[in-house]
Amino acid sequence: MVRVGMVSYWHVHAPDYTRQLQESGRCQFVGVYDEIPQRGKEWAQKLQVPYYEDLDALLAREDLDAVVVDAPTSRHEEIMTKAARAGKHIFTEKVLCATLEEARRTVNAIREAGVAFVISFPHRTMPANLFVKEVVDSGRIGTPTYMRMRNAHNGTVGGWLPPHFYDARETCGGAMIDLGAHPMYLTGWILGTPATMASTFTQMANKGVEDNAVSVMTYRNGAIAVAETGFMTPASPSYLEVQGTEGTVLVQGLDQSVWLRERGSEAFVRVENLPAPGRSAMEQFLDAVERGEPVTFGLEDALQLSTLMDAAYRSHAQGRTVEL
């Protein structure tokens, strides 16, 4: 049984992680910390555990094994460094940190402490995306030349994102750093870390952070990848494509159907036999803490995502293409 402390309910995914832990039957909650006392007390009451206004007091508990970090992005380095030094295992919402410098320091602290670490990359567990990765790695479409992923929702036009998601001091960004993390980490996973990054971010709702965003990455061999995201789209199915010198693989449409035209074929074929879903980040985390099993989404993956985000926001701020 993993004894868990919930470290903030700032992020909109925190209630879902709570549910996952409850449904796992492998967790015992021992406390809640939140930078907003009222919110923290409400969740502590729901979980029937103490509320801690002082993070250090929660981390000092000897019966605390692990923390789930859903705090403001701006506080990730501080919180995870403290947790690691207290010997607590760490599960976190993406991104690890907004800047590469912060991310490197955080990774070093976690490595030095030797605690388990998992970051939530749910799109890397999806059967369609696992199939795309297999196709690219096996060379069935030749050398990748172009990749594009669009992942957007109606959080702003639909009015359901909480107000603090527009506070750049806490979020360190808008649509790209939050929802855009999915196309970013998929790009890094499938094609690797690019050589350059060029971003265009806009604010259609004028709430203080970007709500419409595109980042374009180039690779040393000439390949291009595009990450698209936004909070302004009421009807936008996710879209993923990878073009190669000898074929194409697509995940598209309302049904997220998968299509492949591979080397030697003259037509697209709809793919029905997909891989099984991968282990969720929370399953990986519990397995790592309880049994010492290896994780799929670990420190190197987290550092790569922060590397990409750091470059994306530097490009936007400087109005130019930047090198990684």
C-alpha positions in Angstrom: 0.0 0.0 0.0 1.5 3.3 -1.1 0.9 6.2 1.3 0.3 9.3 -0.7 0.2 13.0 -0.1 -1.6 15.2 -2.6 0.4 18.4 -3.3 -2.2 20.9 -4.5 -5.3 20.7 -6.6 -4.3 23.6 -8.8 -4.3 21.6 -12.0 -7.5 20.5 -13.6 -6.3 16.9 -13.7 -5.7 16.6 -10.0 -9.2 15.2 -9.3 -8.7 12.5 -11.9 -5.4 11.4 -10.4 -7.2 11.2 -7.1 -9.8 9.0 -8.7 -7.2 6.8 -10.3 -5.4 6.3 -7.0 -8.7 5.5 -5.2 -9.7 3.0 -7.9 -6.3 1.3 -7.8 -6.9 -0.2 -4.4 -3.1 0.3 -3.8 -3.1 3.7 -2.2 -3.7 5.3 1.2 -4.0 9.1 1.4 -2.3 10.6 4.4 -2.5 14.4 3.8 -3.2 17.3 1.4 -1.1 20.4 0.9 -2.5 23.3 -1.2 -1.3 26.8 -1.6 -5.0 27.9 -1.4 -6.2 26.9 2.1 -9.9 26.7 1.2 -9.3 24.4 -1.7 -6.9 22.2 0.2 -9.3 21.9 3.2 -12.2 20.9 0.9 -10.1 18.1 -0.6 -8.7 17.0 2.7 -12.2 16.7 4.0 -13.3 14.6 1.0 -10.3 12.3 1.5 -10.7 12.4 5.3 -7.1 13.3 5.9 -5.3 16.3 7.5 -4.8 19.5 5.5 -1.3 21.0 5.6 -0.8 24.7 5.0 3.0 24.0 5.4 4.5 21.7 2.7 7.5 20.9 4.9 5.2 19.6 7.6 3.5 17.2 5.2 6.9 16.0 3.8 8.2 15.5 7.3 5.7 12.7 7.9 7.4 9.3 8.3 4.4 7.5 7.0 4.4 9.4 3.7 5.9 7.4 0.8 5.0 9.6 -2.2 3.5 12.8 -3.5 1.4 13.7 -6.5 2.3 17.1 -7.6 -0.4 19.2 -9.3 0.8 22.5 -8.1 1.4 25.6 -10.2 4.1 25.1 -12.8 6.0 28.0 -11.4 6.5 26.0 -8.1 7.5 22.6 -9.6 11.2 23.0 -9.0 10.8 24.1 -5.4 8.2 21.4 -4.5 9.9 18.5 -6.3 13.3 19.3 -4.9 11.9 19.4 -1.4 10.0 16.2 -1.9 13.1 14.4 -3.3 15.4 15.6 -0.5 12.7 14.3 2.0 13.0 10.9 0.3 9.5 11.0 -1.2 8.7 9.4 -4.6 7.2 11.8 -7.1 4.4 11.7 -9.6 3.9 15.0 -11.5 1.7 16.6 -14.1 3.5 17.8 -17.2 5.6 19.9 -17.7 8.4 19.1 -15.3 9.5 22.8 -15.3 9.0 25.7 -17.6 12.7 26.4 -18.3 15.5 24.1 -19.1 17.7 25.5 -16.3 15.0 24.7 -13.7 14.4 21.3 -15.2 18.1 20.3 -15.1 18.3 21.4 -11.4 15.2 19.4 -10.6 16.3 16.3 -12.4 19.7 16.4 -10.6 17.9 16.7 -7.2 15.7 13.7 -7.9 18.6 11.6 -9.2 20.7 12.4 -6.2 17.8 11.4 -3.9 17.3 8.1 -5.7 13.5 8.3 -5.5 11.0 7.0 -8.1 9.7 9.6 -10.6 7.0 9.5 -13.2 5.5 12.3 -15.4 2.1 12.0 -16.9 2.3 11.4 -20.7 -1.1 9.8 -21.5 -0.9 10.1 -25.3 2.1 7.7 -25.2 -0.2 5.0 -23.8 -2.8 5.2 -26.6 -2.9 2.3 -29.1 -3.0 4.5 -32.2 0.1 6.4 -31.1 1.9 3.3 -30.1 1.2 2.0 -33.6 2.6 5.2 -35.2 5.8 4.8 -33.1 6.2 1.1 -34.2 5.7 2.1 -37.8 8.3 4.9 -37.7 10.9 2.8 -35.8 10.5 -0.2 -38.1 11.1 1.9 -41.2 7.8 0.9 -42.8 7.4 4.4 -44.2 11.0 5.1 -44.9 12.8 8.1 -43.4 10.4 10.5 -41.7 10.2 13.8 -43.6 7.2 15.6 -41.8 5.2 15.2 -38.6 2.2 17.1 -37.5 0.0 16.8 -34.4 -3.0 19.0 -33.5 -4.4 18.8 -30.0 -6.9 21.5 -29.0 -10.0 22.0 -27.0 -12.6 24.7 -26.1 -11.3 25.5 -22.6 -11.5 29.3 -23.2 -14.4 29.6 -25.6 -16.3 27.0 -23.5 -15.5 28.9 -20.3 -14.5 25.8 -18.2 -10.8 26.5 -17.6 -10.3 27.9 -14.1 -9.2 31.6 -13.9 -5.8 30.7 -12.6 -5.0 29.0 -15.9 -4.6 32.5 -17.3 -2.2 33.7 -14.6 1.2 33.6 -16.4 3.0 33.9 -13.1 1.7 30.5 -12.1 1.3 28.7 -15.4 4.5 30.1 -17.1 2.5 30.0 -20.3 -0.8 29.2 -21.9 -2.1 26.6 -24.3 1.3 25.4 -25.5 2.8 24.7 -22.1 -0.4 22.9 -21.0 -2.3 21.2 -23.8 0.5 21.6 -26.2 2.7 19.3 -24.1 1.0 16.3 -25.7 2.1 17.1 -29.3 5.5 18.2 -28.0 6.3 15.0 -26.1 5.0 12.9 -28.9 7.2 14.7 -31.4 10.2 14.1 -29.1 9.3 10.5 -28.6 8.7 9.7 -32.3 11.3 11.9 -34.1 13.7 12.9 -31.3 14.9 16.3 -30.2 15.0 18.8 -33.1 17.7 21.2 -34.0 15.6 24.4 -34.2 12.3 25.8 -33.0 10.0 28.6 -34.3 6.8 29.5 -32.5 3.8 31.7 -33.2 1.5 32.3 -30.3 -1.6 34.6 -30.2 -4.2 35.7 -27.6 -7.6 35.7 -29.2 -9.4 36.1 -25.9 -6.9 38.5 -24.4 -6.7 36.7 -21.0 -3.0 37.1 -20.5 -1.6 33.9 -22.0 -1.6 32.4 -25.5 -4.8 30.5 -26.5 -3.8 29.7 -30.1 -0.4 28.3 -30.7 1.9 26.6 -33.3 5.5 25.6 -33.0 7.6 24.3 -35.9 10.6 22.2 -35.4 13.3 21.3 -37.9 15.8 18.4 -37.8 19.4 18.2 -39.0 18.4 15.9 -41.9 15.8 18.4 -43.1 12.7 16.8 -41.5 10.0 19.1 -40.1 7.6 18.7 -37.2 4.6 20.9 -36.3 2.9 21.0 -32.9 -0.5 22.8 -32.9 -2.7 23.5 -29.9 -5.2 26.0 -28.5 -8.1 26.7 -26.1 -10.3 28.2 -28.8 -11.7 25.2 -30.7 -15.1 23.8 -29.9 -14.9 21.0 -32.5 -11.3 19.9 -33.1 -10.6 16.1 -33.3 -7.0 15.3 -32.5 -4.9 14.8 -35.7 -1.5 13.0 -36.1 0.4 12.3 -39.2 3.9 11.2 -40.0 5.0 11.4 -43.7 8.0 9.4 -44.8 10.1 8.9 -48.0 8.2 5.7 -48.7 4.8 6.0 -47.0 2.5 7.8 -44.5 0.7 6.9 -41.3 -2.3 8.9 -40.1 -4.5 9.1 -37.0 -7.5 11.2 -37.8 -11.2 12.0 -37.7 -14.0 11.8 -35.2 -13.3 8.1 -34.7 -9.5 8.6 -34.6 -9.1 5.9 -37.3 -5.6 4.8 -38.2 -4.5 4.7 -41.9 -1.2 3.4 -43.3 0.4 3.5 -46.7 3.7 1.7 -46.2 6.6 0.9 -48.4 5.7 -1.1 -51.5 1.9 -0.2 -51.2 0.0 1.9 -53.6 -3.0 2.6 -51.4 -4.0 3.5 -47.8 -5.2 0.7 -45.6 -7.3 1.2 -42.5 -5.5 -0.4 -39.6 -7.8 -2.4 -37.3 -5.2 -4.5 -35.3 -3.6 -2.0 -32.9 -1.3 -2.6 -30.0 -2.8 -2.9 -26.5 -2.9 0.3 -24.4 0.3 1.0 -22.6 0.5 1.2 -18.8 -0.9 4.4 -17.5 1.5 6.8 -15.8 -0.2 6.2 -12.4 0.2 2.4 -12.8 3.9 2.9 -13.6 4.3 5.0 -10.6 2.6 2.6 -8.2 4.6 -0.3 -9.7 7.9 1.7 -9.3 7.2 2.6 -5.7 5.8 -0.8 -4.5 8.0 -3.1 -6.6 10.9 -1.1 -7.9 9.8 -1.7 -11.5 11.2 0.5 -14.3 9.1 3.3 -15.7 8.4 4.4 -19.3 8.0 8.1 -18.6 10.9 9.1 -16.5 13.4 11.8 -15.9 15.0 11.9 -19.4 11.5 12.1 -21.0 10.6 14.9 -18.6 13.8 16.8 -19.3 13.2 16.5 -23.1 9.8 18.0 -22.8 11.1 20.9 -20.8 13.9 21.3 -23.4 11.2 21.6 -26.1 9.0 24.0 -24.2 11.9 26.2 -23.2 12.8 26.6 -26.8 9.2 27.1 -27.9 8.7 30.0 -25.5 12.1 31.5 -26.1 11.3 31.6 -29.8 8.0 33.3 -29.2 9.5 35.8 -26.8 12.4 36.7 -29.1 10.4 36.6 -32.3 12.8 34.3 -34.1 13.9 30.8 -34.7 16.1 29.4 -31.9 18.5 26.6 -31.7 18.2 23.8 -29.2 
